[in-house]
């Protein structure tokens, strides 16, 4: 090689790697510019492609303008972090480069935004009749994306191995966390199973153990019920999944059952006819299936007559009982009164082993 050319090449290399200020070299500037230019081109293409896809797909809840903007910004910010690193401006926090930590935080933050906006889009674009089911899907999607993004961010930051070591060495703390996580995981899995089983949905009137009311929210870890008295009950999904759930409005009609007692001296058939007349005239009682009235029990103080009547499910819950069940009971009572049929009080007959001796005031003992 010509000594002159070798000298020029060495001088060029030295100039390319020569520090200008803060350890920034011309080579670092060129790499940073190249990173930003490539990221800008890729981000623009990605945004254009997602916007185009949003006009051609049914999955607009994930492919939309907000998603395109979020991914565009994330690409630019991540490229900016690596461009700063290419310039030689590197700092460490706890043995981890600040650029790596920023990348992890940005990935998690933008994944969170993406999951949140997708969840909101999914709910907004759903018809009202399918909204309860979609809300559960949206929540599952949101928590799944956020959880995956969290572990990806830990891996990017290089903290996943350290985190495992800390938890393994924690001893008692690890055991406590394990028991706590066990309850959380059980509630989460129960919530997932309930989504596929679909025993209830938001807006249903239900009875669960001692609680009865309207389902107002179904979350991943718990379900909320607004009782008829206006109080709110939060039931963990694990307990809910293992409980007997009575859905009071699953079907449009349900059979109502009422028992009325009449005196033994009364004509049972005449009472049955009077009650049937009330049922035939009452608009809330469905004609099909037809109502049934029959003697169900010869009780201690009365002859019990049971009434089966099919009614709209929505009229036999909560406040609607005022204009359905209690109104029907009042009509039956009035009908029996018109017929002169007695509804007896409880009666008891007491037997004594020996005759009673009664002393009447003002008279001698008898």
KOLDOVEX-327320 format. One record per residue (C-alpha): x, y, z; residue number from 1. Coordinates in pm, 1 decimal. Example, Ala and Ser with C-alpha at 12.3 -4.5 7.8 and 13.67 -1.06 7.14 Angstrom:
<sites>
- 1230.0:-450.0:780.0:1
- 1367.0:-106.0:714.0:2
</sites>
This chain:
<sites>
- 0.0:0.0:0.0:1
- 113.9:348.7:-78.4:2
- 236.8:515.2:243.0:3
- 49.7:830.6:149.4:4
- -285.5:646.7:103.9:5
- -232.6:457.9:431.5:6
- -173.4:782.8:610.4:7
- -491.8:936.1:459.7:8
- -700.2:629.8:556.9:9
- -570.3:641.5:912.9:10
- -646.4:1012.6:930.3:11
- -999.8:953.0:795.4:12
- -1064.6:678.3:1051.0:13
- -934.0:897.9:1326.9:14
- -1159.8:1182.9:1216.3:15
- -1462.2:945.6:1197.4:16
- -1404.4:825.5:1552.7:17
- -1277.2:1152.1:1695.6:18
- -1484.3:1281.6:1989.3:19
- -1649.2:1614.4:1923.0:20
- -1805.3:1670.8:2266.0:21
- -1946.1:1446.6:2546.0:22
- -1787.2:1145.9:2370.1:23
- -2008.5:1207.7:2066.3:24
- -1833.1:1111.7:1743.6:25
- -1923.0:1169.1:1377.7:26
- -1974.3:793.6:1351.6:27
- -2221.5:798.9:1641.5:28
- -2409.8:1089.9:1486.4:29
- -2434.1:903.6:1154.9:30
- -2563.1:588.3:1330.5:31
- -2817.8:790.5:1529.0:32
- -2944.4:962.1:1213.7:33
- -2965.6:627.8:1033.9:34
- -3162.6:474.3:1323.1:35
- -3408.0:763.9:1333.5:36
- -3449.9:768.9:954.9:37
- -3514.4:393.4:939.1:38
- -3754.6:412.7:1234.0:39
- -3942.0:704.0:1077.0:40
- -3984.4:518.9:746.5:41
- -4094.1:199.7:922.8:42
- -4334.5:387.0:1153.1:43
- -4492.3:572.0:859.5:44
- -4537.3:247.4:667.5:45
- -4682.3:69.4:973.3:46
- -4927.7:352.4:1037.2:47
- -5033.5:360.1:670.7:48
- -5081.2:-17.5:664.6:49
- -5293.3:-25.0:984.4:50
- -5511.6:262.9:862.5:51
- -5563.6:83.0:532.4:52
- -5641.7:-239.9:716.0:53
- -5895.1:-61.1:939.2:54
- -6105.3:16.7:630.9:55
- -6105.1:-345.3:512.4:56
- -6147.8:-552.3:829.3:57
- -6422.8:-623.9:1077.8:58
- -6174.3:-608.4:1368.0:59
- -6184.1:-231.5:1388.3:60
- -6155.6:-251.4:1768.2:61
- -5785.9:-348.1:1722.5:62
- -5702.2:-202.1:1379.9:63
- -5798.6:164.0:1404.8:64
- -5656.7:514.4:1400.3:65
- -5566.7:509.7:1770.2:66
- -5375.2:183.8:1730.1:67
- -5187.3:323.4:1430.8:68
- -5095.2:638.0:1622.7:69
- -4986.8:442.9:1932.0:70
- -4759.1:207.9:1736.4:71
- -4618.0:501.6:1540.3:72
- -4526.3:689.3:1857.7:73
- -4382.4:376.9:2022.0:74
- -4156.9:308.2:1722.5:75
- -4027.6:665.8:1718.4:76
- -3964.8:673.1:2096.3:77
- -3782.4:338.0:2100.0:78
- -3571.0:450.8:1803.2:79
- -3493.7:772.9:1989.0:80
- -3368.8:575.7:2289.6:81
- -3135.8:367.8:2071.1:82
- -3024.5:676.5:1878.9:83
- -2916.2:835.3:2206.8:84
- -2731.3:514.3:2291.1:85
- -2560.1:523.0:1948.3:86
- -2434.7:871.8:2027.2:87
- -2247.5:726.6:2322.7:88
- -2464.8:891.4:2587.3:89
- -2507.5:585.7:2805.0:90
- -2591.5:581.0:3175.2:91
- -2656.7:294.8:3415.4:92
- -2907.2:250.8:3698.1:93
- -2844.7:-47.9:3922.4:94
- -2618.6:-205.2:3662.7:95
- -2876.8:-167.2:3384.4:96
- -2834.1:84.5:3105.6:97
- -3084.7:367.5:3116.0:98
- -3164.2:310.7:2748.0:99
- -3266.1:-48.2:2822.4:100
- -3486.0:61.9:3112.1:101
- -3648.9:330.7:2897.5:102
- -3715.0:78.0:2621.8:103
- -3882.1:-158.7:2869.7:104
- -4093.7:121.1:3017.2:105
- -4196.2:243.9:2673.0:106
- -4293.4:-105.2:2556.5:107
- -4507.6:-157.2:2867.0:108
- -4662.9:190.8:2852.5:109
- -4757.5:174.0:2485.1:110
- -4882.9:-182.8:2522.7:111
- -5102.4:-60.1:2806.7:112
- -5234.6:223.4:2587.7:113
- -5296.2:-18.2:2302.0:114
- -5485.4:-259.2:2527.3:115
- -5690.9:20.0:2685.9:116
- -5788.4:182.6:2355.1:117
- -5871.0:-156.0:2200.1:118
- -6090.0:-240.4:2499.2:119
- -6275.1:92.2:2468.6:120
- -6322.3:50.0:2092.7:121
- -6453.1:-302.4:2141.5:122
- -6717.2:-180.5:2387.3:123
- -6813.9:132.2:2189.6:124
- -6877.2:-57.5:1864.6:125
- -7091.3:-329.5:2022.5:126
- -7473.3:-332.5:1993.0:127
- -7654.3:-288.7:2328.4:128
- -7792.6:-644.0:2326.7:129
- -7441.7:-793.7:2309.6:130
- -7273.5:-540.0:2538.6:131
- -7247.8:-751.2:2860.9:132
- -7069.9:-1037.9:2682.3:133
- -6841.2:-797.6:2494.3:134
- -6743.9:-621.1:2816.5:135
- -6614.5:-949.1:2957.0:136
- -6420.6:-1020.9:2634.7:137
- -6274.5:-670.1:2642.2:138
- -6158.1:-710.6:3001.0:139
- -5998.4:-1048.5:2927.5:140
- -5818.4:-899.8:2626.4:141
- -5702.0:-598.0:2828.4:142
- -5562.5:-795.2:3122.5:143
- -5399.4:-1052.0:2894.1:144
- -5215.0:-787.8:2689.6:145
- -5106.3:-593.0:2998.5:146
- -4977.9:-910.0:3169.7:147
- -4781.4:-1022.2:2864.0:148
- -4640.8:-670.1:2818.1:149
- -4531.2:-662.6:3182.1:150
- -4324.6:-979.5:3150.0:151
- -4183.7:-869.8:2813.1:152
- -4077.8:-539.7:2970.6:153
- -3908.5:-726.5:3257.6:154
- -3722.5:-942.3:3008.5:155
- -3611.3:-639.9:2802.9:156
- -3483.4:-468.4:3116.7:157
- -3302.3:-784.5:3218.8:158
- -3486.7:-796.9:3549.1:159
- -3671.3:-1126.3:3506.3:160
- -3375.6:-1333.1:3632.3:161
- -3310.7:-1096.4:3919.9:162
- -3677.5:-1092.8:4012.9:163
- -3684.8:-1472.3:4025.1:164
- -3374.3:-1475.0:4245.7:165
- -3522.9:-1220.6:4485.1:166
- -3851.8:-1411.5:4512.7:167
- -3670.3:-1743.1:4560.7:168
- -3457.3:-1594.0:4838.0:169
- -3746.5:-1417.1:5006.8:170
- -3843.6:-1718.9:5221.9:171
- -4142.6:-1627.1:5436.8:172
- -4232.2:-1338.0:5208.8:173
- -4246.4:-1577.9:4917.3:174
- -4480.8:-1808.4:5106.6:175
- -4711.4:-1519.4:5197.5:176
- -4712.3:-1396.3:4839.6:177
- -4783.4:-1749.7:4721.9:178
- -5090.1:-1782.9:4942.6:179
- -5211.4:-1437.2:4838.4:180
- -5155.9:-1513.1:4471.6:181
- -5340.4:-1841.9:4513.9:182
- -5662.7:-1657.5:4597.4:183
- -5613.8:-1407.7:4317.0:184
- -5540.9:-1681.4:4062.2:185
- -5839.8:-1885.9:4181.6:186
- -6068.0:-1585.2:4136.4:187
- -5916.8:-1513.2:3794.6:188
- -5958.0:-1870.9:3670.2:189
- -6312.4:-1884.6:3807.2:190
- -6388.5:-1561.4:3618.8:191
- -6259.3:-1715.5:3295.3:192
- -6465.4:-2033.0:3348.8:193
- -6774.6:-1826.8:3421.9:194
- -6725.6:-1639.5:3094.5:195
- -6747.4:-1964.6:2898.9:196
- -7018.9:-2116.2:3121.8:197
- -7232.1:-1796.0:3111.3:198
- -7458.0:-1867.3:3413.2:199
- -7543.8:-1496.9:3428.7:200
- -7485.9:-1167.9:3252.9:201
- -7500.7:-799.3:3339.9:202
- -7860.9:-693.8:3396.1:203
- -7984.6:-1037.8:3511.2:204
- -8185.3:-1073.5:3830.6:205
- -8021.0:-1351.6:4032.9:206
- -8024.7:-1520.1:4371.5:207
- -7685.6:-1633.0:4504.9:208
- -7694.3:-1775.1:4855.6:209
- -7851.8:-1510.9:5080.1:210
- -7815.9:-1236.3:4817.8:211
- -8069.2:-1141.5:4553.6:212
- -8056.3:-853.1:4309.3:213
- -7938.6:-728.2:3970.1:214
- -7593.1:-809.0:3831.2:215
- -7427.4:-470.3:3768.5:216
- -7072.9:-573.8:3679.0:217
- -6874.7:-890.1:3605.2:218
- -6501.7:-843.2:3654.0:219
- -6204.7:-1073.7:3628.6:220
- -6176.7:-1123.8:4005.1:221
- -6527.1:-1047.4:4135.7:222
- -6890.9:-989.3:4045.1:223
- -7105.9:-706.1:4179.1:224
- -7477.3:-734.6:4258.5:225
- -7709.2:-446.9:4342.3:226
- -7963.1:-578.3:4591.9:227
- -8327.7:-472.3:4589.6:228
- -8269.7:-241.6:4885.0:229
- -8005.2:-47.6:4689.2:230
- -7696.2:-192.0:4859.5:231
- -7402.8:-327.6:4657.0:232
- -7257.2:-674.5:4717.4:233
- -6915.5:-779.9:4585.0:234
- -6879.2:-1157.6:4550.2:235
- -6536.8:-1312.5:4468.5:236
- -6558.6:-1517.3:4149.6:237
- -6422.0:-1829.3:4320.4:238
- -6707.2:-1823.7:4571.8:239
- -6956.7:-1736.5:4299.5:240
- -6839.2:-2020.0:4075.9:241
- -6882.9:-2272.8:4358.4:242
- -7225.3:-2138.2:4461.9:243
- -7571.9:-2228.9:4343.3:244
- -7676.8:-1949.8:4108.4:245
- -8050.1:-1902.3:4054.7:246
- -8107.8:-1686.2:3747.7:247
- -8450.8:-1531.0:3797.1:248
- -8471.1:-1387.1:3444.8:249
- -8293.7:-1641.2:3225.3:250
- -8619.9:-1723.6:3049.4:251
- -8900.3:-1482.4:2958.3:252
- -9162.3:-1661.4:3169.9:253
- -9151.2:-1838.8:3503.3:254
- -9397.8:-2027.4:3721.2:255
- -9509.8:-1840.2:4030.9:256
- -9627.4:-2043.1:4329.5:257
- -9863.4:-1910.4:4597.9:258
- -10022.9:-2102.3:4885.0:259
- -10351.2:-1993.9:5049.6:260
- -10513.7:-2163.1:5349.4:261
- -10891.7:-2193.3:5400.6:262
- -11091.5:-2323.2:5695.9:263
- -11181.0:-2694.0:5711.4:264
- -11552.4:-2609.8:5713.9:265
- -11529.7:-2432.3:5375.0:266
- -11597.7:-2585.2:5033.6:267
- -11254.1:-2634.4:4872.4:268
- -11391.7:-2649.7:4518.1:269
- -11576.3:-2321.2:4562.2:270
- -11250.7:-2159.0:4679.7:271
- -11065.7:-2305.8:4381.2:272
- -11329.0:-2168.5:4141.8:273
- -11307.9:-1821.5:4298.2:274
- -10928.6:-1819.5:4267.3:275
- -10940.1:-1945.3:3905.9:276
- -11173.3:-1660.9:3817.2:277
- -10920.6:-1410.9:3954.9:278
- -10639.6:-1573.8:3754.4:279
- -10845.5:-1564.2:3434.4:280
- -10911.0:-1191.4:3477.4:281
- -10558.5:-1096.6:3583.2:282
- -10351.2:-962.9:3285.8:283
- -10013.5:-1060.7:3432.2:284
- -10108.0:-1431.8:3435.4:285
- -10024.2:-1603.7:3105.5:286
- -10287.9:-1813.8:2932.1:287
- -10024.4:-2065.5:2817.0:288
- -9923.3:-2264.3:3009.8:289
- -10259.4:-2250.4:3181.5:290
- -10270.3:-2181.1:3558.0:291
- -10337.1:-2463.7:3804.5:292
- -10512.1:-2445.6:4143.5:293
- -10527.8:-2753.6:4368.5:294
- -10546.5:-2869.8:4730.4:295
- -10186.4:-2936.7:4829.2:296
- -10199.9:-3007.6:5203.7:297
- -10433.7:-3077.9:5492.5:298
- -10248.1:-2871.9:5750.1:299
- -10301.5:-2834.1:6124.2:300
- -10530.8:-2532.0:6103.4:301
- -10624.6:-2504.4:5736.6:302
- -10673.3:-2671.6:5403.3:303
- -10385.7:-2536.6:5192.2:304
- -10456.7:-2451.4:4829.4:305
- -10155.3:-2403.9:4599.6:306
- -10166.9:-2178.6:4294.5:307
- -9938.2:-2227.1:3994.0:308
- -9942.9:-1938.8:3751.8:309
- -9700.2:-1855.8:3470.3:310
- -9602.3:-1489.2:3464.4:311
- -9342.0:-1272.3:3284.0:312
- -9008.8:-1314.0:3465.5:313
- -8947.6:-940.4:3479.8:314
- -9269.0:-889.8:3682.5:315
- -9177.5:-1138.8:3954.2:316
- -8859.7:-975.6:4088.8:317
- -8767.9:-673.6:4298.9:318
- -8994.7:-371.0:4296.8:319
- -9221.0:-530.7:4034.4:320
- -9356.8:-766.9:4300.0:321
- -9572.2:-474.9:4419.6:322
- -9777.3:-487.1:4099.6:323
- -9764.3:-861.5:4046.6:324
- -9740.4:-1098.9:4343.3:325
- -9877.3:-870.6:4614.4:326
- -10145.6:-735.4:4383.3:327
- -10249.4:-1091.5:4298.1:328
- -10262.7:-1187.2:4666.6:329
- -10488.7:-891.2:4736.3:330
- -10723.6:-988.6:4452.8:331
- -10742.7:-1347.7:4581.6:332
- -10817.5:-1228.1:4934.6:333
- -11097.3:-1001.9:4808.0:334
- -11244.0:-1285.1:4598.9:335
- -11250.2:-1524.9:4896.7:336
- -11409.7:-1256.4:5113.3:337
- -11685.9:-1203.6:4855.7:338
- -11758.3:-1575.9:4859.6:339
- -11762.7:-1577.4:5239.5:340
- -11472.5:-1823.8:5254.5:341
- -11280.2:-1800.7:5579.5:342
- -10901.3:-1783.3:5592.1:343
- -10848.0:-1921.7:5947.2:344
- -10607.6:-1825.5:6222.9:345
- -10382.3:-2100.2:6358.6:346
- -10580.6:-2319.6:6601.7:347
- -10456.7:-2538.5:6884.5:348
- -10639.8:-2795.8:7098.5:349
- -10492.9:-2850.4:7445.0:350
- -10556.8:-3176.2:7635.7:351
- -10502.3:-3209.6:8010.7:352
- -10454.9:-3532.2:8201.7:353
- -10704.2:-3427.2:8474.4:354
- -11010.7:-3197.8:8472.7:355
- -10930.5:-2834.9:8549.9:356
- -11058.4:-2672.8:8865.9:357
- -11170.6:-2314.1:8792.7:358
- -11223.2:-2051.9:9059.8:359
- -11457.5:-1768.0:8965.2:360
- -11419.9:-1443.4:9154.2:361
- -11719.4:-1375.4:9383.7:362
- -11828.2:-1738.0:9388.9:363
- -11715.7:-2036.7:9585.6:364
- -11470.6:-2272.8:9429.9:365
- -11634.6:-2529.3:9202.9:366
</sites>
